[in-house]
Amino acid sequence: MKASKFYFKTRKEVSQDEAAISAVLLTKANFIEKLTSGVYNFLPLGLRVIRKIEQIIREEMEAIGGQEILMALLNPRKNWEQTGRWDTFNALFKVQSKYGSWFALAPTHEEVITPMVKNFIHSYKDLPLYLFHISDKFRDEPRSKSGILRGREFIMKDLYSFHQDEKDLEKYYNRVKKAYQRIFRRCGLNALVVESSGGTFSRFSHEFQVVTPAGEDLFYHCRSCNLYRNKEIIKNTKKCPQCGGPLKELRGSEVGNIFKLKDKYSQSFDLKFRDKNGESKNVMMGCYGIGISRLLGVIVEANHDANGIIWPPEVAPFEYHLMGLLKGAKKEDEAIKRQVESLYEKMLKRGIEVFYDDRENVSSGEKLVEADLLGLPYRIIISEKSLKNHSFELKERKSQKVKMIKLKDFDKIIKGR
């Protein structure tokens, strides 16, 4: 992709309302645009990252048997009344049509998927069943000062599982836990599995927390037995409830959570199946969420420096940032342009994702500053000096290492990435 044809223009100033560094950097680098408090537009660069994250999630969900669906966001009031959450879900957006009917803008989808699968689950032969979807969600948050880390409209992946009994639910719950750990590793994150309250469902549920100074959550770690537990279920913050060892307080951002719903929603919607003996039983359920737009922000919170973003390779909008540094001398500049164009065409033919900064009305210094802000994994530069040595400069954004590579070795170097 050529920068001159791309919707790309960095910003020097960002609203003082943006407290999170992820929101500041993503706005400056033209990944997102704030529409209003807690609501953001995702621009071409940001959407490319979102799609990369979604693809990782799809691959890992399908690997554990998940089938993708897409559920409605406009939910009838009666579904939410049936579970008792129309009046108790504090962050529920409620809208009324001009014809008088009331709806909820979906913050989650238990009220939709449970009656939906009732049409398909009748016998033990129909179980287990694993369905996931990726869509927008809406929550009427009282405050939205953390950029895309806590929005009123956001993108989320929900997975719901349906089982004959708690034993099968537990088995799949642990499979999802491992799949989530793979997802976050592929996104360049070290996500810790933290025990949290299971509420009315079970003793514990689990959060996946990434340690970051901007995190809104507090949790504790015991080095003696390696326990991680949420602040809300730690009574004595000095001693580990499991082994009595000392606890260390950590601050993090939640990127995912998993719950054993058991038969809470099955009871609300009378979701039953007949077992091998013909006995009618409630279906056991689990739910597993990942905030995708939130994950985008946490990746930046965990991967940046003073100059800008440092994208992990698998979620970067492009793998390579290609540019020629022109000097204003016509003959030399033409030679640089020809060589850069040649490398660009080679990369395109090989299916390599490359962002080519071909803008001629932007100085070399500005291009270099913007390259660090943008944060693509690798930068390739052709300059007068490198061309004289029949070489190009290869810089890794993560380590800032710079290597001079012979042009004749270009194919070999690129192939190895």
C-alpha positions as CSV (number, residue, x, y, z in Angstrom):
1,M,0.0,0.0,0.0
2,K,1.3,3.4,-0.9
3,A,1.0,6.2,1.7
4,S,0.0,8.7,-1.0
5,K,-3.1,6.6,-1.8
6,F,-3.9,5.7,1.8
7,Y,-6.1,7.5,4.4
8,F,-3.1,8.3,6.5
9,K,-2.2,11.5,8.2
10,T,-0.7,11.7,11.7
11,R,-1.7,14.2,14.3
12,K,0.5,16.3,16.5
13,E,-2.2,17.2,19.0
14,V,-4.7,15.0,20.8
15,S,-7.6,15.9,23.1
16,Q,-6.6,16.5,26.7
17,D,-9.5,14.2,27.7
18,E,-7.5,11.2,26.5
19,A,-5.8,9.8,29.7
20,A,-4.7,6.4,28.3
21,I,-1.4,6.3,26.4
22,S,-3.0,3.8,24.0
23,A,-5.7,6.3,23.0
24,V,-3.1,9.1,22.6
25,L,-0.8,7.0,20.4
26,L,-3.6,5.4,18.3
27,T,-5.1,8.8,17.6
28,K,-1.8,10.4,16.8
29,A,-0.9,7.6,14.4
30,N,-4.3,7.7,12.7
31,F,-5.7,4.3,13.8
32,I,-8.8,5.6,15.6
33,E,-10.9,8.8,15.8
34,K,-13.0,9.8,18.8
35,L,-16.6,10.5,17.9
36,T,-17.7,11.2,21.5
37,S,-17.0,10.0,25.0
38,G,-16.5,6.2,24.9
39,V,-17.3,5.9,21.1
40,Y,-14.6,5.7,18.4
41,N,-14.3,5.3,14.7
42,F,-11.7,2.8,13.5
43,L,-9.8,4.2,10.6
44,P,-8.1,2.0,7.9
45,L,-4.9,1.3,9.9
46,G,-6.9,0.5,13.1
47,L,-9.4,-1.7,11.2
48,R,-6.5,-3.7,9.7
49,V,-5.3,-4.5,13.3
50,I,-8.9,-5.3,14.4
51,R,-9.2,-7.8,11.5
52,K,-5.9,-9.4,12.4
53,I,-7.0,-9.9,16.0
54,E,-10.4,-11.3,14.8
55,Q,-8.6,-13.8,12.5
56,I,-6.4,-15.1,15.3
57,I,-9.5,-15.5,17.5
58,R,-11.4,-17.3,14.7
59,E,-8.6,-19.7,14.1
60,E,-8.3,-20.6,17.8
61,M,-12.1,-20.8,18.4
62,E,-12.6,-23.1,15.4
63,A,-9.6,-25.2,16.6
64,I,-11.7,-26.0,19.7
65,G,-14.9,-26.7,17.8
66,G,-16.5,-23.3,17.8
67,Q,-18.9,-22.4,15.0
68,E,-19.3,-18.8,14.0
69,I,-22.7,-17.1,14.0
70,L,-23.9,-13.5,14.0
71,M,-26.6,-12.5,16.4
72,A,-28.9,-9.4,16.4
73,L,-27.9,-6.3,18.4
74,L,-31.4,-5.0,18.8
75,N,-32.9,-7.3,21.5
76,P,-36.6,-7.4,22.5
77,R,-37.4,-6.2,26.0
78,K,-39.2,-9.5,26.8
79,N,-36.0,-11.5,26.6
80,W,-34.3,-9.3,29.1
81,E,-37.4,-9.3,31.4
82,Q,-37.4,-13.1,31.2
83,T,-34.0,-13.2,32.9
84,G,-34.7,-10.4,35.2
85,R,-32.0,-8.2,33.8
86,W,-34.1,-5.5,32.2
87,D,-34.1,-3.7,35.5
88,T,-31.0,-5.0,37.1
89,F,-28.3,-4.6,34.4
90,N,-27.2,-1.1,35.2
91,A,-25.2,-0.5,32.0
92,L,-28.1,-1.6,29.7
93,F,-28.9,0.8,26.8
94,K,-32.6,0.9,26.3
95,V,-34.3,2.4,23.2
96,Q,-37.9,2.8,22.3
97,S,-39.2,2.7,18.7
98,K,-41.6,5.4,17.5
99,Y,-44.3,2.6,17.6
100,G,-43.8,2.1,21.3
101,S,-41.8,-1.1,21.5
102,W,-38.8,-1.2,23.8
103,F,-35.4,-2.8,22.9
104,A,-32.0,-3.3,24.5
105,L,-28.8,-2.6,22.6
106,A,-27.0,-5.9,23.4
107,P,-24.2,-5.6,26.0
108,T,-23.9,-9.5,25.9
109,H,-26.0,-12.2,24.3
110,E,-27.2,-14.8,26.8
111,E,-30.8,-13.5,26.3
112,V,-30.5,-14.1,22.6
113,I,-28.5,-17.3,22.2
114,T,-30.3,-19.3,24.9
115,P,-33.8,-19.2,23.3
116,M,-32.2,-19.5,19.9
117,V,-30.5,-22.9,20.5
118,K,-33.7,-24.1,22.1
119,N,-34.9,-24.7,18.6
120,F,-32.0,-27.0,17.9
121,I,-31.1,-28.8,21.2
122,H,-33.6,-31.6,22.1
123,S,-31.5,-34.7,22.8
124,Y,-28.1,-35.6,24.3
125,K,-27.1,-36.3,20.8
126,D,-27.3,-32.5,20.1
127,L,-24.7,-31.8,22.7
128,P,-22.1,-30.5,23.2
129,L,-22.5,-27.4,21.1
130,Y,-20.1,-24.4,20.8
131,L,-21.2,-21.2,19.1
132,F,-19.3,-17.9,18.9
133,H,-19.8,-14.5,17.3
134,I,-17.9,-11.3,16.8
135,S,-19.9,-8.1,16.9
136,D,-20.4,-4.6,18.4
137,K,-21.7,-4.3,22.0
138,F,-23.1,-1.4,23.9
139,R,-22.8,-0.5,27.6
140,D,-24.0,2.7,29.2
141,E,-20.8,3.3,31.2
142,P,-21.0,6.1,33.7
143,R,-17.5,7.3,32.8
144,S,-15.4,6.7,29.7
145,K,-11.9,8.2,30.3
146,S,-9.7,5.2,29.3
147,G,-10.1,5.5,25.5
148,I,-10.9,2.2,23.9
149,L,-10.0,0.3,27.0
150,R,-13.5,1.1,28.3
151,G,-16.0,2.2,25.7
152,R,-19.7,2.6,25.4
153,E,-19.6,0.9,22.0
154,F,-17.0,-1.8,21.5
155,I,-16.2,-4.9,19.5
156,M,-16.4,-8.2,21.3
157,K,-16.1,-11.9,20.7
158,D,-18.6,-14.1,22.7
159,L,-18.3,-17.9,22.8
160,Y,-21.2,-19.9,24.4
161,S,-20.9,-23.6,25.1
162,F,-23.8,-26.1,25.8
163,H,-23.3,-29.3,27.7
164,Q,-25.1,-32.4,29.2
165,D,-23.4,-32.0,32.6
166,E,-21.0,-30.0,34.7
167,K,-18.2,-32.5,34.1
168,D,-18.3,-31.9,30.3
169,L,-18.6,-28.1,31.0
170,E,-15.5,-28.2,33.1
171,K,-13.5,-30.1,30.5
172,Y,-14.4,-27.6,27.8
173,Y,-13.8,-24.6,30.1
174,N,-10.2,-25.7,30.5
175,R,-9.9,-26.1,26.7
176,V,-11.0,-22.5,26.3
177,K,-8.6,-21.3,29.0
178,K,-5.7,-22.8,27.0
179,A,-7.1,-21.4,23.7
180,Y,-7.3,-17.9,25.3
181,Q,-3.6,-18.1,26.4
182,R,-2.7,-19.0,22.8
183,I,-4.7,-16.0,21.5
184,F,-3.0,-13.5,23.8
185,R,0.5,-14.9,23.1
186,R,-0.1,-14.5,19.4
187,C,-1.2,-10.9,20.0
188,G,2.1,-10.3,21.7
189,L,0.8,-10.2,25.3
190,N,1.6,-12.0,28.5
191,A,-1.9,-12.4,29.9
192,L,-2.1,-13.8,33.4
193,V,-4.9,-16.1,34.4
194,V,-6.5,-14.5,37.5
195,E,-9.1,-16.1,39.7
196,S,-12.2,-13.9,40.2
197,S,-15.6,-14.4,41.8
198,G,-17.9,-16.8,40.0
199,G,-20.9,-14.9,41.5
200,T,-24.0,-17.1,41.6
201,F,-22.6,-19.5,39.0
202,S,-19.6,-21.1,40.7
203,R,-16.9,-20.5,43.2
204,F,-14.4,-19.0,40.7
205,S,-14.4,-17.6,37.2
206,H,-11.2,-16.5,35.5
207,E,-10.0,-13.2,34.1
208,F,-7.1,-12.7,31.7
209,Q,-5.1,-9.7,32.9
210,V,-2.2,-7.9,31.3
211,V,0.0,-5.9,33.7
212,T,0.0,-2.2,32.8
213,P,0.2,1.1,34.7
214,A,-3.0,2.2,33.0
215,G,-4.9,-0.8,34.2
216,E,-8.2,-0.3,36.0
217,D,-8.1,-3.6,37.9
218,L,-6.1,-4.6,41.0
219,F,-5.2,-8.2,41.7
220,Y,-2.7,-10.1,43.8
221,H,0.1,-12.6,43.1
222,C,1.6,-15.1,45.5
223,R,5.1,-16.0,44.4
224,S,5.2,-19.0,46.7
225,C,2.3,-20.9,45.1
226,N,1.9,-18.8,41.9
227,L,-1.7,-17.9,42.7
228,Y,-3.3,-14.9,40.9
229,R,-6.5,-13.6,42.4
230,N,-8.7,-10.6,41.9
231,K,-8.9,-8.0,44.7
232,E,-12.6,-8.5,45.1
233,I,-12.2,-12.0,46.5
234,I,-9.0,-11.4,48.6
235,K,-10.0,-10.7,52.3
236,N,-6.5,-10.4,53.7
237,T,-4.3,-8.5,51.2
238,K,-1.1,-9.4,53.2
239,K,-1.3,-13.2,53.1
240,C,-2.1,-15.7,50.3
241,P,-5.4,-17.5,51.0
242,Q,-4.0,-20.7,49.5
243,C,-0.5,-21.1,51.1
244,G,-0.2,-18.1,53.5
245,G,2.7,-16.6,51.6
246,P,3.1,-12.8,51.0
247,L,1.1,-11.2,48.3
248,K,2.2,-8.6,45.7
249,E,-0.4,-6.1,44.4
250,L,-0.5,-5.7,40.6
251,R,-2.4,-3.4,38.3
252,G,-3.7,-4.7,35.0
253,S,-6.2,-4.5,32.1
254,E,-8.6,-7.3,31.6
255,V,-8.6,-8.7,28.0
256,G,-10.8,-11.7,28.5
257,N,-13.0,-13.6,30.9
258,I,-14.6,-17.0,31.2
259,F,-17.6,-18.1,33.2
260,K,-19.5,-21.3,34.0
261,L,-23.1,-20.2,33.7
262,K,-24.3,-23.7,34.5
263,D,-28.1,-23.7,34.2
264,K,-28.9,-20.1,35.2
265,Y,-30.1,-19.1,31.7
266,S,-31.4,-22.6,30.8
267,Q,-33.8,-22.2,33.7
268,S,-34.9,-18.8,32.5
269,F,-35.7,-20.0,29.0
270,D,-36.6,-23.7,29.8
271,L,-33.7,-25.0,27.8
272,K,-33.7,-28.7,28.3
273,F,-32.6,-32.0,26.7
274,R,-33.4,-35.6,27.1
275,D,-30.6,-37.8,28.2
276,K,-29.9,-41.4,27.3
277,N,-32.6,-42.6,29.7
278,G,-35.2,-40.2,28.3
279,E,-35.0,-38.0,31.4
280,S,-35.4,-34.2,30.9
281,K,-32.5,-32.2,32.2
282,N,-31.4,-28.5,32.1
283,V,-28.6,-27.8,29.6
284,M,-25.3,-26.6,31.3
285,M,-23.8,-23.5,29.8
286,G,-20.5,-21.6,29.7
287,C,-19.7,-18.2,28.3
288,Y,-16.3,-16.8,27.2
289,G,-15.6,-13.3,26.2
290,I,-12.8,-11.2,24.6
291,G,-13.0,-7.5,24.1
292,I,-11.5,-7.1,20.7
293,S,-11.4,-3.3,20.5
294,R,-10.2,-3.2,24.1
295,L,-7.5,-5.8,23.2
296,L,-6.3,-3.4,20.5
297,G,-5.7,-0.7,23.2
298,V,-4.1,-3.1,25.7
299,I,-1.6,-4.3,23.0
300,V,-0.5,-0.7,22.6
301,E,-0.4,-0.1,26.4
302,A,2.0,-3.1,26.6
303,N,4.0,-2.4,23.4
304,H,5.2,1.2,23.0
305,D,8.1,3.5,23.8
306,A,8.6,7.2,23.9
307,N,8.5,7.4,20.1
308,G,5.3,5.5,19.5
309,I,3.7,2.1,19.0
310,I,5.7,-1.2,18.7
311,W,3.3,-3.7,17.0
312,P,3.7,-7.4,17.6
313,P,4.2,-8.9,14.1
314,E,1.0,-11.0,13.9
315,V,-1.3,-8.1,14.6
316,A,0.6,-5.3,12.8
317,P,-1.4,-3.5,10.1
318,F,1.6,-4.0,7.8
319,E,4.8,-6.0,8.3
320,Y,7.2,-3.6,6.6
321,H,7.6,0.1,6.3
322,L,9.4,1.0,3.1
323,M,10.8,4.4,2.2
324,G,13.4,6.3,0.3
325,L,15.3,9.2,1.8
326,L,15.6,11.9,-0.8
327,K,18.2,14.6,-0.8
328,G,16.9,17.1,-3.4
329,A,19.5,16.1,-6.0
330,K,17.5,15.1,-9.1
331,K,19.8,12.4,-10.5
332,E,20.4,10.7,-7.1
333,D,16.8,11.0,-6.1
334,E,15.6,9.3,-9.3
335,A,18.0,6.4,-8.6
336,I,16.6,6.1,-5.1
337,K,13.0,6.1,-6.3
338,R,13.7,3.5,-8.9
339,Q,15.3,1.1,-6.4
340,V,12.5,1.6,-3.8
341,E,9.9,1.0,-6.5
342,S,11.7,-2.1,-7.5
343,L,11.7,-3.5,-3.9
344,Y,8.1,-2.5,-3.5
345,E,7.0,-4.5,-6.6
346,K,9.0,-7.5,-5.4
347,M,7.3,-7.4,-2.1
348,L,3.8,-7.1,-3.5
349,K,4.4,-10.1,-5.9
350,R,5.4,-12.2,-2.9
351,G,2.3,-11.2,-1.0
352,I,4.2,-9.3,1.7
353,E,2.3,-6.6,3.6
354,V,4.2,-3.5,3.0
355,F,3.4,0.2,3.7
356,Y,5.4,2.3,1.1
357,D,5.8,5.9,2.1
358,D,6.1,7.4,-1.3
359,R,5.0,10.9,-0.3
360,E,7.2,13.6,-1.9
361,N,5.8,16.6,0.0
362,V,6.9,15.2,3.4
363,S,10.5,15.6,4.6
364,S,12.7,12.6,5.4
365,G,12.9,13.6,9.0
366,E,9.2,13.7,9.3
367,K,8.8,10.3,7.6
368,L,11.3,8.8,10.1
369,V,9.4,10.2,13.1
370,E,6.1,9.0,11.7
371,A,7.6,5.5,11.1
372,D,8.4,5.2,14.8
373,L,5.0,6.4,15.8
374,L,3.3,4.0,13.4
375,G,5.4,1.2,14.8
376,L,5.5,-1.5,12.0
377,P,7.8,-4.4,12.9
378,Y,10.4,-3.7,10.2
379,R,11.6,-0.7,8.3
380,I,13.5,-0.7,5.1
381,I,15.3,2.5,3.9
382,I,17.0,3.3,0.7
383,S,19.2,6.4,0.9
384,E,22.0,7.9,-1.2
385,K,24.6,6.3,1.2
386,S,23.1,2.9,1.1
387,L,22.6,2.9,-2.7
388,K,26.3,3.7,-3.2
389,N,27.1,0.6,-1.2
390,H,24.5,-1.4,-3.1
391,S,22.6,-1.9,0.2
392,F,19.5,-1.1,2.1
393,E,18.9,-0.3,5.8
394,L,16.8,-2.8,7.8
395,K,15.6,-1.7,11.2
396,E,13.6,-3.7,13.7
397,R,11.2,-1.5,15.5
398,K,11.1,-3.7,18.7
399,S,14.9,-3.7,19.3
400,Q,15.9,-0.6,17.3
401,K,18.6,-2.8,15.7
402,V,19.8,-1.5,12.4
403,K,21.5,-3.7,9.8
404,M,22.9,-2.8,6.4
405,I,21.9,-5.6,3.9
406,K,23.2,-6.0,0.4
407,L,20.5,-5.5,-2.2
408,K,21.5,-8.9,-3.8
409,D,20.5,-10.5,-0.5
410,F,17.1,-8.9,-0.4
411,D,15.1,-12.0,-1.4
412,K,16.9,-14.1,1.1
413,I,16.4,-11.7,4.0
414,I,12.7,-11.1,3.3
415,K,12.0,-14.8,2.8
416,G,13.5,-15.4,6.3
417,R,11.1,-13.0,8.0
